Amino acid sequence: RSSDLCTILKDINHEGQVHVLRVVENVIKVNPTVGPQMFQPLFPAVFRGIIDGERYPVVMSVYLGLIGRILLQNTSFFSSLLSQMALEFNQELDELLGNLIEMWVDRMDNITQADRSEE
């Protein structure tokens, strides 16, 4: 179950998190309709990590990759996630989306460097 996956992610190091999240990303690549639904309990933590400024660049890179893939391939799921997170953060949708984009732009250099160094 994906809720068990959330628990496991809290208990493993950042490298392990990256490996697990890359598997999740591959599932979403293969099936952008069902994939996000399968791992739905995971995405609030991913979204929170982006907004809170995850300090490990490789983890942030994977977080942004997951959310970006959902945004591009399953807009209805992204909209529902954004609404859920807006309630949690007590923000308007456009304000929260702006914060997400701002964090994305702020971290872009770190992310591309992290991806390059990992190869």
C-alpha positions, 0 to 999 in steps of 0.5 A: 500500500502507498500509505506504507510507502510513506512510512518507509520513506520516512525511515530511509536515508535520502539516497534510498528515498531518491531510488524509491521516488524514481520508481514512483516516477517511472510508474507515472511515466508508464501510466499517467492516469492510474500512477498518481492515484496509486501513490496518492498518499505520497504526494502531499509530502512531496508537495510539502517538501517543495514548498518547505524547500527540501534541502537535499538537491537530489531529493528536491529534483525528484520531488519537482520531477514528480510534481511536474510530470503530474502537472503535465500528464494528469492535470485533474489529479494535479488540480485536486492535489493543489486544492488539498494542499491549499487547504492544508497551507491555508492559502488561495490556489493561485498563491500556492501555485505561485509559491510552487513556481517560485521554489521551482525557479529558485532551485533550478540551478541546484537541481540541474547540478544535482542531476549532472553530478549523479550521472 
